[in-house]
Amino acid sequence: MKDILKELAWRGLLCESTRGIKEQLKKEINTLYIGFDPTSDSLQIGNFLTILMLEHFHRFGHKTLIIIGGATGMIGDPSEKHKERTLLDKEILLHNTHCIQKQLELFKRDKTKLLNNYDWIGNLSFLNFVRDIGKNLTINYMMAKDSVKSRLMAESISFTEFTYQLLQAYDFYHLYIHENCPLQIGGSDQWGNIITGIELIRRITGRTAHGITFSLITKSNGTKFGKSDNNENIWLDYRKTSPYKFYQFWLNVSDKEASRFIKYYTLLKKKEIDHLLYNHNKSPYKRILQKTLAKNMTKWIHGEGNYKKSLKVSNLLFGAEPRRSLASLDEKTFLSVFQGIPNFQIHRCLLQRGLSIIEALTDNSGFFFSKREAIRVLKKKSLFVNREKVDDKSVLNENSIIANRYILLQQGKKNYSILEVV
């Protein structure tokens, strides 16, 4: 059997691992687990890296467990959080759990077990838990963890969140006993929680468990993709991030990010990736890595059909005839492409006889606060209507309408808005 640790290392995924992990992985087929707390109703691309980690272990012959945190999600992991989480209502948690479970079912292997930790934590007696489990770990030990220390330095931590690492440790102990699971994997922010579980198992059973952490995907500002940043995340649910926007995310990552992500987010072999990197570096303008990522990931998450549609729409929007291309979009496709951008309304009757663009974007829609501001921008020729550059002499009319309802405005390279014709 090949070395899974070497596989993770050349991909840049391996962060930390416990002493003796090599021997543990070589001597037998292991069962390992990873957990997902249902703090949102969809997974995002950071979570998908976790799913791919499980796939790597499958390919090296190991068994896997996926744990949905129906119980731990009621508490909330304080790791890398600078303030107290807002506790979710039970109804929201149940909804989130249901949604996350449906998504995970799509990706799990036939032999992977999908479990909910509420099944073994939900009915625990508080007194029995603090007596039988809590006595095994000292306050000093738990306070030494970065998740606690950083919060104490920033402000404070509640007893509720302080107990999170103990609950996650109990998960590991329960799975070690009942599922013969000696290994937990997680993102690099989970190292402290994993070590606490290993320590709990050692103190109760006298035996050794292991842990591995992997790199977290980060945004351009260096922070990780997390479920609390709704407007910035790339979700796996098509209703929260359309297939087209999902496709565009991968297509627009920087060369530096693409060089990492091609190793993180594909199962391509090292020779194949080295070949892609060589060709990309030789002709960066062709964006070979980005196109490979966009194709593979969109097909994986949203299917072949949505990949082809996203590719077609991208070619239409950024082709040689943008106005003609936009006119061919139906309303559903148009909205999926420009999902969530600012929306302003303008009355259709004003466009029937033609309307000065200055009047259209000020008094009749509120896109600009004043005519002076509108004239200044238009004279700079930095405003586009339906992807075509306009000036202060331009006129909007019924021919400007896309999908019988919309006019697309663009100021600069990425600042889009919609005029909705009512």
C-alpha positions in Angstrom: 0.0 0.0 0.0 1.3 3.4 -0.9 1.9 6.1 1.7 -1.2 8.4 2.2 0.9 10.9 4.1 3.3 11.3 1.1 0.2 11.8 -1.1 -1.2 14.5 1.2 2.3 16.1 1.6 3.0 16.7 -2.1 -0.4 18.2 -2.5 0.4 20.7 0.2 -2.5 19.4 2.3 -0.7 17.8 5.3 -0.3 20.2 8.3 0.1 18.3 11.5 -0.1 14.6 12.6 0.4 12.7 15.8 3.6 10.8 16.6 3.3 7.2 15.4 0.8 7.9 12.7 2.9 6.3 10.0 3.1 3.0 11.8 -0.7 3.2 12.5 -1.5 3.7 8.8 0.8 1.0 7.6 -0.1 -1.8 9.9 -3.9 -2.0 9.2 -6.9 -0.7 7.4 -8.1 2.2 9.7 -11.4 3.7 10.3 -11.3 7.5 10.5 -13.9 10.2 10.9 -14.5 13.9 10.3 -17.3 16.1 11.5 -19.6 18.8 10.1 -21.6 21.1 12.4 -24.9 22.2 10.8 -24.3 25.9 11.3 -25.7 26.7 7.9 -28.1 24.9 5.5 -25.4 24.3 2.9 -21.8 23.2 2.7 -19.3 25.4 1.0 -16.1 24.9 -0.9 -14.0 24.8 2.3 -16.1 21.8 3.4 -15.7 20.1 0.0 -12.0 20.0 0.6 -12.8 17.9 3.6 -14.9 15.5 1.5 -12.0 15.2 -0.9 -9.7 14.3 2.0 -12.0 11.4 2.8 -11.8 10.3 -0.9 -8.0 10.2 -0.6 -8.2 7.9 2.4 -10.7 5.7 0.5 -8.3 5.4 -2.3 -5.7 4.1 0.1 -8.0 1.5 1.5 -9.3 3.0 4.7 -12.8 3.2 6.0 -14.6 6.5 6.8 -17.2 7.9 9.1 -19.0 11.3 8.5 -20.4 12.8 11.6 -23.1 15.5 11.5 -22.9 17.6 14.6 -26.6 17.7 15.6 -25.4 18.1 19.2 -22.2 20.1 18.9 -23.9 22.4 16.5 -26.2 23.5 19.4 -23.0 24.8 21.1 -20.8 26.1 18.4 -17.0 25.7 18.0 -15.1 28.7 19.3 -12.1 27.9 17.2 -10.9 31.0 15.3 -14.0 33.0 16.4 -13.3 36.3 18.1 -16.6 36.6 19.8 -19.5 34.5 21.1 -21.6 32.7 18.5 -25.3 33.3 18.3 -27.0 30.1 19.3 -29.3 28.7 16.7 -32.9 27.7 17.4 -33.6 24.0 17.4 -35.9 24.3 14.4 -33.1 26.0 12.4 -30.6 23.3 13.5 -33.0 20.5 12.4 -33.5 22.2 9.0 -29.7 22.7 8.6 -29.0 19.1 9.6 -31.5 17.8 7.1 -30.0 19.9 4.3 -26.4 19.0 5.1 -27.2 15.4 5.3 -28.8 15.4 1.9 -25.7 17.1 0.4 -23.3 14.6 2.1 -25.4 11.7 0.9 -24.5 12.8 -2.7 -20.7 12.5 -2.0 -20.3 9.7 0.4 -19.0 6.3 -0.7 -21.2 3.2 -0.3 -19.2 1.9 2.7 -19.1 5.3 4.4 -21.3 5.6 7.5 -23.2 8.9 8.0 -23.9 9.5 11.7 -25.4 12.2 13.9 -23.7 12.9 17.2 -27.0 13.9 18.8 -27.8 10.2 18.9 -25.2 9.6 21.6 -24.9 13.1 23.1 -28.5 14.3 23.1 -29.8 12.2 26.0 -26.7 12.4 28.1 -27.3 13.3 31.8 -25.4 16.5 32.6 -24.3 15.1 36.0 -23.1 11.8 34.6 -21.2 13.6 31.8 -19.3 16.0 34.1 -18.7 13.2 36.6 -17.6 10.4 34.2 -16.1 12.4 31.3 -15.3 15.9 32.6 -13.2 14.6 35.5 -10.6 13.2 33.0 -9.5 16.6 31.7 -8.3 19.5 33.8 -9.3 23.2 33.4 -5.6 24.0 32.9 -5.4 21.5 30.1 -8.4 22.9 28.3 -7.4 26.5 28.8 -4.1 25.8 27.1 -5.8 25.3 23.8 -5.5 28.1 21.2 -9.3 28.2 20.7 -9.7 29.2 24.3 -6.5 31.3 24.8 -7.3 33.5 21.7 -10.8 34.2 23.0 -9.6 35.1 26.4 -7.2 37.5 24.9 -9.9 39.1 22.7 -12.7 39.3 25.3 -14.1 36.2 27.1 -15.6 32.8 26.5 -18.8 31.4 27.9 -19.0 28.1 29.8 -21.1 26.9 26.9 -18.4 27.4 24.2 -15.7 26.4 26.7 -17.3 22.9 26.8 -17.2 22.4 23.0 -13.8 20.8 23.0 -15.0 18.3 25.7 -18.0 17.4 23.6 -15.9 16.9 20.5 -13.5 14.8 22.5 -16.4 12.7 23.7 -17.4 12.2 20.0 -13.9 10.7 19.4 -14.1 8.5 22.5 -17.5 7.2 21.5 -16.4 6.4 18.0 -13.2 4.8 19.2 -15.2 2.5 21.4 -18.3 1.8 19.3 -16.9 2.1 15.7 -13.3 1.0 16.3 -12.2 4.4 15.0 -8.7 5.4 16.1 -8.2 8.4 13.7 -9.8 11.8 13.4 -9.0 14.2 10.6 -9.9 17.9 10.3 -8.8 21.3 9.2 -5.8 22.9 10.8 -8.1 24.9 13.1 -9.2 21.6 14.7 -5.9 20.4 16.0 -6.5 21.4 19.6 -10.0 19.7 19.6 -8.5 16.6 18.0 -5.7 16.4 20.6 -8.2 16.8 23.4 -10.1 13.8 22.1 -6.9 11.7 21.9 -6.1 12.7 25.5 -9.5 11.7 26.7 -9.2 8.3 25.0 -5.8 7.8 26.6 -7.0 8.7 30.1 -10.1 6.5 30.0 -8.8 3.5 28.1 -5.0 3.7 28.3 -4.8 3.3 24.5 -3.6 5.5 21.7 -5.6 7.3 19.1 -4.3 9.6 16.3 -5.1 12.8 14.4 -4.2 14.5 11.1 -5.0 18.1 10.1 -4.9 19.5 6.6 -4.7 23.0 5.1 -7.7 25.2 5.1 -8.8 27.0 2.0 -8.5 30.8 2.4 -10.0 33.8 0.7 -7.9 36.5 -0.9 -7.7 38.4 2.4 -6.1 35.4 4.1 -9.2 34.4 6.2 -10.8 31.0 5.8 -14.0 30.3 4.0 -16.6 29.9 6.8 -20.3 29.6 7.0 -20.8 32.9 8.9 -19.6 35.0 6.0 -22.7 34.5 3.8 -22.0 37.0 1.1 -18.5 35.9 0.5 -18.8 32.1 0.5 -19.0 29.9 -2.5 -21.8 27.5 -1.6 -22.5 24.0 -2.9 -26.2 24.6 -3.0 -27.2 26.1 -6.4 -29.8 28.3 -4.8 -27.1 30.1 -2.8 -24.4 30.1 -5.4 -25.6 29.6 -9.0 -23.7 27.1 -11.2 -22.6 30.0 -13.3 -21.2 31.9 -10.3 -19.6 28.7 -9.0 -17.9 28.2 -12.4 -16.8 31.8 -12.5 -15.2 31.6 -9.1 -12.8 29.0 -10.2 -12.2 30.7 -13.6 -11.2 33.9 -11.8 -8.8 32.7 -9.1 -5.3 34.0 -9.3 -2.5 32.0 -10.8 -1.0 31.6 -7.3 -4.3 30.3 -5.9 -4.9 28.0 -9.0 -1.4 26.5 -8.4 -2.6 25.4 -4.9 -6.2 24.5 -5.8 -5.3 22.2 -8.7 -3.6 20.0 -6.1 -6.3 20.5 -3.4 -9.4 20.1 -5.5 -8.6 17.5 -8.1 -7.7 13.8 -7.8 -5.3 14.1 -10.7 -2.0 12.3 -10.3 1.2 14.1 -9.7 2.5 13.7 -13.3 -0.8 15.1 -14.7 -0.7 18.1 -12.4 3.0 18.8 -13.1 2.2 18.7 -16.8 -0.7 21.2 -16.3 1.6 23.5 -14.2 4.3 23.4 -16.8 1.9 24.3 -19.7 0.2 27.0 -17.5 3.5 28.7 -16.6 4.6 28.6 -20.2 1.4 30.4 -21.4 -0.3 32.0 -18.3 -2.7 34.0 -20.5 -4.5 30.7 -21.5 -5.5 30.2 -17.9 -5.1 26.4 -18.2 -5.2 25.8 -14.5 -8.3 28.0 -13.9 -10.2 26.3 -16.8 -9.3 22.9 -15.5 -10.5 23.7 -12.0 -13.7 25.4 -13.3 -14.6 22.4 -15.5 -13.8 19.7 -12.9 -15.4 21.4 -10.0 -18.6 22.5 -11.8 -19.1 19.1 -13.3 -18.5 17.5 -9.9 -20.9 19.7 -7.9 -23.5 20.7 -10.5 -23.2 18.1 -13.2 -22.2 18.0 -16.9 -25.3 20.0 -18.1 -24.7 22.9 -15.8 -21.0 23.0 -16.7 -21.8 23.2 -20.4 -24.4 25.9 -19.8 -22.0 27.9 -17.6 -19.3 27.7 -20.3 -21.8 28.8 -23.0 -23.0 31.8 -20.9 -19.4 32.8 -20.1 -18.5 32.7 -23.8 -21.6 34.8 -24.6 -21.0 37.4 -22.0 -17.3 37.9 -22.8 -17.4 37.3 -26.5 -16.9 39.8 -29.3 -20.5 40.9 -29.4 -21.6 41.4 -25.8 -24.9 43.3 -26.6 -26.1 40.7 -29.0 -25.0 37.9 -26.6 -26.8 39.4 -23.6 -30.0 39.7 -25.7 -30.0 35.9 -26.2 -30.3 35.2 -22.4 -33.7 34.3 -21.0 -34.8 35.7 -17.6 -33.9 32.6 -15.6 -30.4 32.5 -17.0 -29.9 36.2 -16.6 -30.8 36.2 -13.0 -28.7 33.1 -12.2 -25.7 35.0 -13.7 -26.3 38.3 -11.9 -27.7 36.8 -8.7 -27.6 39.1 -5.7 -26.3 42.3 -7.3 -28.0 45.7 -6.5 -31.3 46.3 -8.1 -33.0 49.6 -9.1 -36.4 50.0 -10.8 -37.4 52.2 -13.7 -40.9 52.5 -15.4 -41.3 50.9 -18.8 -43.4 53.8 -20.1 -40.4 56.2 -19.8 -38.4 54.0 -22.2 -41.0 53.8 -24.9 -40.2 57.3 -26.2 -36.5 57.2 -25.3 -35.0 58.6 -22.1 -31.7 60.4 -21.6 -29.3 58.2 -19.7 -28.7 60.9 -17.2 -32.4 61.2 -16.4 -32.7 57.4 -16.3 -29.9 56.9 -13.8 -30.8 59.8 -11.5 -34.4 61.0 -11.0 -36.0 57.9 -12.5 -34.1 55.1 -10.8 -31.8 56.5 -8.1 -28.7 54.7 -9.4 -26.8 58.0 -9.0 -27.6 60.4 -6.2 -27.2 63.5 -8.4 -26.9 64.5 -12.1 -23.5 66.0 -11.4 -22.2 62.6 -10.3 -23.8 60.9 -13.3 -22.3 63.4 -15.7 -18.8 63.0 -14.1 -18.9 59.2 -14.5 -20.3 59.3 -18.0 -17.8 61.8 -19.2 -15.0 59.5 -18.0 -16.7 56.7 -20.1 -16.4 54.3 -17.3 -20.0 53.2 -17.4 -21.4 50.3 -19.5 -25.0 49.5 -20.4 -25.5 45.9 -21.4 -21.7 45.6 -21.6 -21.4 48.5 -24.1 -19.6 51.7 -23.2 -21.9 54.8 -23.0 -21.5 58.5 -22.5 -23.6 61.5 -21.3 -25.3 61.7 -24.7 -26.7 58.2 -24.7 -30.4 57.3 -24.6 -32.1 54.3 -23.1 -35.2 52.8 -24.9 -37.1 49.6 -25.2 -34.2 48.1 -27.3 -32.0 48.4 -24.2 -34.1 45.8 -22.3 -32.8 42.2 -21.9 -35.1 39.3 -21.3 -38.0 41.7 -21.5 -37.3 43.1 -18.1 -33.7 44.1 -17.3 -30.9 46.5 -18.2 -27.4 45.6 -17.0 -25.3 48.5 -15.7 -21.6 48.1 -15.1 -19.3 50.7 -13.5 -15.6 49.7 -13.6 -14.6 46.1 -14.0 -16.7 44.3 -11.4 -19.3 46.7 -10.1 -22.6 45.5 -11.6 -26.2 46.6 -11.0 -29.5 45.9 -12.6 -32.2 48.3 -13.8 -35.5 46.3 -13.5 -38.1 47.6 -15.9 -41.5 47.6 -14.2 
